[in-house]
Amino acid sequence: MTHPALEPIQSVGRAVLALVRAVGQGGYLAAGAVRALRNTDIWAPHILTQMYQIGVASLPIALFVAMFTGIVLALQASYTLTGGVPAYFVGTLVGKTMILELGPVLTGLALAGRVGGSIAAELGTMRVTEQIDALETLAYDPLAYLVVPRVAAGLLMFPVVVALAIAFGVVAGWVTSMGLLDMGSAQFVKGLKIFFDPFDVTFAMIKSVSFGLIVTGVGSFFGFHTVGGAEGVGRATTRAVVVSTMLILVLDAFWAAVLL
Amino acid sequence: MSIELLDVHKAFGDKEILKGFSLTVEDGETLSVIGYSGSGKSVMLKHIIGLMQADRGSVHVDGKDVGALGGSGLTELRRNVGYVFQFAALFDSMTIGENVAMGLHRIPDMDEEEIEARVRECLSLVDLHDVCDRYPAEMSGGMKKRAGLARAIATGPKYLLYDEPTTGLDPVTVKVIDRLNIRLKEELGVTGIVITHDMDSAYRISDRIAMLYEGKMRVVGTVEEIRNSEDPLVRAFVEGRPELMEGVS
């Protein structure tokens, strides 16, 4: 019987142990996935399908988020930049914010739900219905068959989706500026160009590649380690989305601190 | 000997499932493993194909220690072993034809035409016709089970591990599966381990029957020896009479 005073310490200890175990399992999965890269005959045929599922099929939600972000950014910039601030700074703010922050992060968060949740649910269902075991018995490395194509597709397609989302958001801000803010196209473009630094795009792409790795890797991890039936799949899916979301925000701060 | 489990221990957390289980299966024989639900029969079977690792003890297939096999060794082992899952474990995103073809795609130098012919042959062996293009969700439980069996035999394995292959099937299909099992053994020399609760089926197909009880081997013997066993636990199970178990440990 534990003394009531010790229960909080035990809870902390259990949480630390669970975290250490999860990190260990994650490292093991990552090492296995790297080793599985040599089985090109298993994973290569699935790359295009996964690129479509993860990238192309995510475009509607990513562009929807980007469009409204661009509109709101233009309106809020116009509202904030009053007095002596030139109107073309609306273009600057929309461009800089979409490229450096909101384009990659909001797209990452939207895809954490759509892609990460979907991967965790799919692999989790395969785990609890023994389909992953069946793959192994048929001499397939399940990491090569299931994880490698998803992570590779995430690494390749997240930058593409983010780049399109940024472009769409900026265009939405531009159209809003012309339609609702009485700004000329030239003014908006001037603001867009004036502080533009090509490194901003590199920064956005680096972030989006890391988000792609996190979302597909975390989704695969929780799906792969699902236990229990339907409830376990639900739990794995929720955890994948929550952990991906948190890691995206942590990585966002990390890249800002390291690269800017 | 072909398959040998020596003093295998396996626990999940605090729950010890196998407590020193040992079993030897000779080449070309069919051995049925019986035992109460939750006694660890499926866990035992998964050790043979390397889906689970023993905490203690060892599992040998063709003299090779399964626990010590690396990636390529396990792949090689699995090419020789077919596994029939309790709930079929068909890939639900694939058609039945694609499911059965999965293992065949891992065989070098087998072209698509040969694969297609082999898929049809295996499906017809389990009495499934015109189902190649159907998805598992469109099939009954019994049909899925037979498709799972077709997938397991497609690569022509030397060993077949069956996890309750006839549970939930109608009597006619049970006979079809049993006949196929006997045919695989007699014509192709396939060694089989069958987990079953169906004693009629076990008596029909088995050379020997083993009983797993509380994580250990309770008894192993020929069909006649099991039929005539005086062990009250064995009798309770095979005769379906729980009253015989009273006071037994």
Interface residues (C-beta under 8 A of the other chain):
Chain A: R35 T125 M126 T129 E130 Q131 D133 A134 L135 E136 T137 L138 A139 Y140 D141
Chain B: K46 I49 G50 L51 G71 L74 T75 R78 R79 V81 G82 Y83 F85 Q86 F87 A89 L90 F91 D92 M102 G103 R106 R151 A152 T155
